Structures are given as structure tokens and as C-alpha cells.
């Protein structure tokens, strides 16, 4: 009769090798999946951070332009023949500079997205351009020009609020 202990040893050794190989493949796959998940989470966090910075810059630029527009009360307080045109001219110069910042910031938001927020940033910029154009007409314009400017300024503020709502929603963590 043959001694079967060597056969049992061979089967046990082979089983151990196969089990080790299966475990090794599982551990390798698990490590790869974990690395992919970690990399994806880092990408998502980085994208969210870039978006938050772009949205913050956009809002700050819009606020800077709004501060110029709020100076209209100062111009209204100056009598027509005592330098109102000069105050409006200063406002126009400051508004052009601030509008450039809104344009720059809106382009950054358009790059970062998502699409609804980018479209809202574009709409804010468009409303700012309209209000800025009407600001220049206030020097020689009457009540009708002032009403048109007031409506454009309201639209500008509404577009900014809409942008803020969409930006906040885009940054929410689900």
C-alpha cells in the first residue's frame, strides 16, 4: 500500500498556494479600488474648492459694482448746477473698472460651471452691462432715463440673487 501522506501534503500545499494567490488578487483589487475612490474624492474636493473661489470672486466683483451704483444717492443729493454731472462722471469711471472685474469673474465661473451657474453669471454680467450703459445716460437724461436705469439696476440685483442661489445649490454636499 502506498503512503498517501505525501499526496495529502501535496494537495494541502497546492490549496494553500491557490488560496494565497486568490487572497493576493483580492487585496490588490481592493487597494486599487480604494486608491481610485480616494483620488476621485480628492478631485471632487478640489473642483468644489475652485468653484467656491470662483463664485466668491464673482459675488465680490458684483458687490464692488453695486457700491458704485449705490453712489447714485450721492449724485441725487447734489443740485443739478453744482456738480451732479461730475459725480455721475466719477461713477461712470468707477463703474467701468468694476464692470471689468465682473466680466473677469464671470468668465472664471463659466469655466468652473456647472452650466446653470455659468449661465447665471453670464446673465449677471449682461444685466450689469445694461445698467452701466443707462448710468451714462443719467447725465443728460430726465425721469424716463432714471426709470429705465432703476429698472435695469433692479434686474441686475435680481440676477445676482439668482446667481447666489444657484451657486449655493451647486456647492451643497449631498
DARA-V754190 format. One line per field, one symbol per residue. psi: psi as a letter, one per 40 degrees, with the letter a starting at -180 (. if undefined). burial: I if it has 16 or more other ideal C-beta (glycine too) atoms within 10 Angstrom, else O. A space follows every 50 residues. Layout:
psi = ???
burial = ???
This chain:
psi = iihedddddddddddddddddddddddddddddddddddddddddddddd dddddddddddddddddddeedddddehidefeddddddddddddddddd ddddddddddddaiddddddddddddddddddddddeddeiadddddddd ddddddddddddddddddddehh.
burial = OOOOOOOOOOOOOOOOOOOOOOOOOOOOOOOOOOOOOOOOOOOOOOOOOO IOOIIOIIIOIIOIIIOIIOOIOOIOOOOOOOOIOOIIOOIIOIIOOIIO IIOOIIIIIIOIOOOOIIIIIIIIIOIIOIIIOIIIOIIOOOOOIOOIIO OIIOIIIOIIOIIIOIIOOIOOOO
